Amino acid sequence: MEQLTDLKAILHSKRANIYYLEMCRVMQKDGRVLYLTEEQNEKQYWNIPIANTTCILLGTGTSITQAAVRMLASAGVLIGFSGSGGTPLLMGTEIEWMTPQSEYRPTKYIQGWMQFWFEQEKRLTVAKQFQQQRVGYMQKVWAKDRDLKNEGFNLDDTDVNKALTNFSAKIEHCQDVSKLLLVEAQLTKSLYKIAATRTKQKDFVRQHNSIDDANAFLNHGNYLAYGLAATTLWVLGIPHGFAVMHGKTRRGALVFDVADLIKDTLVLPWAFICAKEGATEQEFRQQCLQAFTQHKALDFMFEQVKAVALEHHQNKEPADGDNQ
């Protein structure tokens, strides 16, 4: 069996795998974590490389053994329970006991976050930083992603360039978070229109409860982005309530702030493309996860959150055991 230190050797920000499982049993066998599926009279075992896994989401018809949970905990893997297709999220948590004996997440990030969070003007400044980084990420990804270009999502197109340029200019003139939320909503609305035009989906209206494929895929993909954001914040030890934009009273608000860094860049175009192509929910999910990996979405989230926290961290002493 691998040693505890070996299982945590790969940093969360560098791990490649996120699993969504349904209709199976997760168990420990011969020092490995496996999931078992039953096909008629045949049973099949599939290995989960836990040392290179960020989180496991268990959908309908799943069960998990205590021994498997113990090994997942030793590898620092997060676990969640959800409905069919990964939504809605019913419960998501770190599976290690939350006691002083096992809570060894870094302290400097939450301390740095607290240096600015209680001052409204500084929170607004950080919110603007996030929005500018969001634009920069989209410009970088859409400029080089050949698949998106082939589908008509080209950074050089007039409507795309205009939407991003106008938004970037308006950010700095926002005097409060309410105004920033307004111009952010305008950008997203413009991007919906661009995506609907590229994929020839007339009369598209964003409705979270709608059953059409584009809306359903947007909901699904956004949940995946929320999972990456929640993982980032958990690893860095920053509670979800300390939001800079989405409101201090909204549950998980900071998760939405961080997810916004990559949502429109990756989830939005692929939701429309997959809807146009008649893709299944599983095919869309795989496309999203592939895009997250290809464009290092989790890395980007870590970089931005860490940069903000460290910028305001007053304690410049050498890190003691921080491995993120």
N, C-alpha and C positions, 0 to 999 in steps of 0.2 A: 504494500500500500504506500502511496506517496506520502511524504512528510507534510506537515501542516504548512511549513514555509514554502515548499514547492508549489502547493496549490494556490498560494497567493502571490506567486512570483510575477505574474503578469498584471500590470496595473489595470484598474477598471477602465481607464480612458483608452487603453490599447486593446481591450478584449474584442473579439470579432463576433461573438455569437449572442443572439437573443432567440429564445425558443418559445413558440406557442404550441402547446400540446392539447389534444383532445382525444377522447375515447381510448385511453391507455392507462397503464399503471406504472408509476415511477418508483424504482426500487434500487437498492444497493446490491451488487453481486460481484464477488471476487475483487473487492476494492475499487469498483467502478460504479458510477450511477448510470442506470439504464432505464429506458422506457419500453414496456411490453405492449405490443398490439396483437390482437387476435383476428385472423382472417379465416373464417369458416373453421376448418379443423387444424389450421396451422398457427403456431405462435411465433412471433418474430421479436427479437430483442435488438434495440438500437442504442448505441453508446452515446452519452452526452459528455463532451470534453469540458468538464466543469471548471478547470483551471483557466480556460479561455472563454468563459461564459459570463456575461453581465447579469442577466436575469432570465428566469423561467416563468412563463405565464401559463397557468393551468385552466383550460376551458372546460366545457361540459364533458361528463363521463370520465373524469380523471380521479385518480387516487394516488397517494404518495405515502411511502413507509417512513417510519421514524428514522431508520438507518440511513435512508436517502437524504432526509432533512439534515441529519447530523453531518454527512459528507458535504452537502451543499453549503452548510454553515462554515465548515472548515475552509472552504474555498472562497468564502465571501460572496456567494451568489445570492441575489435577491430573488424572492419568490412572490407570485401574486396569483389570485384566483379571479376568473372573469367568466362572462357569459360566452355564448357561441361567437366564434370569429374574433375573440379578443376584447369584445365590448359587450356590456359595460364592465368596467373594472369593479369587482365586488370587494376585493381586499388586496392591498399591496403593502408589503412590509419587508424590512430586513429580517432575516430569519435567525440571526444570532440574538441571544438574550441581551436585552438593553439594560445592562447593569454596569456599575463602575468597573467591575473586573474585566468586562469584555469590550467596553466602549473606548476604543483607541483611535477614533477618527481625529484628523488634525484639528488644532485649535486656532491657528493663525487666520484661517479664512473667515470664520464666524466673528472673530475679534476684529478683523479688518472691516467686515461688513457692518458691524455695530458702530464703527467710528463715524460713518456717514449717515446711517439709516435714520437716526432720530432727527435729522435736519432736512426739512422739506426741500430746500433748494438743492442740496446735495443729492437727494434721491432723484430729483428731476434731472440733474446732470447725468447721473448714471443711466437713467431711463433713455435719455437722448443718445448716450454712448451705445447702448444696446441696439437702438434703432439704426444708427449709422453703421454698426457692424453687420446688422441684418442686410442692409442694402449692399454693403461691400461683399458679403458672402454670395448674394445672388449674382452680382456682377461677375464674380470670379467663376462660379459654377456654370452659369448660363453661357459664359464666353468660351468654355472649353468642352462642355458636354455634347458630344456628337449626336447622341440619341435624341436629346432635347432639341437640338438644332434641326435635326431631320423632321421633327414633328412641328416645327415652326416657332419654337421658343428661342428666338435669336436676340441677343443683347443689343445688336446694332439696329434692330427694327425701330422705327420712329415712335410707335406707341409705347413700347417697353422702355426705351430710353427716356422718353418724356415723363412717364409715370415715376420712374426712379429718381430722375433729376429733380422733379417738382417736390417729391416727398423729402428728399435729402435737404433741399433748400428750406422747406417749411419747418423741419425739425428744430432748427436753431432759433426760430422765432416763436416757438411755443412757450408761453409764460407759465403754464401749469400742466399737470398730468392730464386733465380733462381735455385740453386742447390737443395734446399729443395723441391721446386715444382717438380723437376725432380725425386727425390727419392720417393716422395709421389705418383707421377703418376705410378712409377714402382710397388709400393705396391698395388695400386688399380688394376692394370693390373693383378698382381698375384692373387688377390682375385677374379677377374672376372673368371680367369682360374679355380680356385678351385671350385667356385660356379657352373660353367658350367659342370665341371667333376662330381660333386656330383649329379647334376640334369639331367645328360646325355643329355646335349644340345651341340651337336657337332658344330664346326665352328662358335661359337658365336663371334661376333665383336661388340664392343660398338660403336653405332652410334645414336646420339641424334635424328636424323630425321627418323630412321628406324621404321617400323610399326610392327615388331615382338613383341610378348608379353613381353619378358624379357626387351627389350629396352624401351618399352612404360611404363612398371611398374617402371623401374628405374627412368625415367623422372618424373612420377607421385609421387613416393615416395620421391624423392629429393625435389620436390616442398613442400611437407608436412614438411620436415625437415627445409627448408628455412623459412617456416611460424613460426616454433618454435623458430628459431634463431632470426628472425625479432622481434618476440614478446619479447624475452629476452632482446634484445638491446633497444627496445622502452621503456620497463618498467624501465630499468636501466638508461635511458637517454643518451645513447652513439650513436651518429650518425653513419650510416652505412658506411660512406666514410673513416673512420679511421681504415682501414684494416692493418693487420700485415703480410699478406702473399699473398693475391690474387690481389694486385695492387691498388694503390691509384686512378687510373683513371677508374676502373671498377665499374659501378653502383652497389650499394649494396654489395661491396666487403667484408666487415666485416661479413655480413650475411653468405657468403659462408665459411669464416673461422670458424665461430661458428658451422654451420651446419655440417662441416666435423668431428666434435667431435663424432657424432653419426651415420652418414649416412652409412658408410661401415659396421658398427656393426649390424644395424637393417634393413635398407632399402635394401641393396644389397642382403643378403641371401633370404629374403622373396620375392623379385622380381623374383628371379630364381625359388624358390619353387612354387610360385603361377602360374608362367608361365608353369611349368611342369604339374601342376594339372589342367590347363585350367580354372583357376579362372576368374571371371569377374572383371572389374575395381573396382566395388563397394566392392567386397569381398576382393580384395587386399588392398584397402584403409582402410577397417575395420581392417584387419590384422596388417597393419602398425600402426594405431592409438592404437590398443591393445598393440602392442609391445612397443610403446612410453610410454604408461601408466605403463605397467608391469615393465619396467626397468627404470622408472623415468627419461626419456630423458630430459624433460624440466628442472627438478631439477638439473640435471648434468650440463646442459648449464649454468644455473644461477650460480651454484657453481664455475665453472671455470672462467667465465667472472668476477664475483665479486672478486675472489681471486687475479686475475691479477691486477685489478683496485685498490684494497685496498692495495696491496703490494707496490704500487708506490704512494699512496696517502699520502701527507706530513702532511695534517691537521688531527691530531689525537683527535680533540675535540669530545665530545659526539655527536652522530647523533641527529639532530633536526627534528623529525617528519618522519624520514625514516622508511617506513614500508615494505621494501623488503628484 
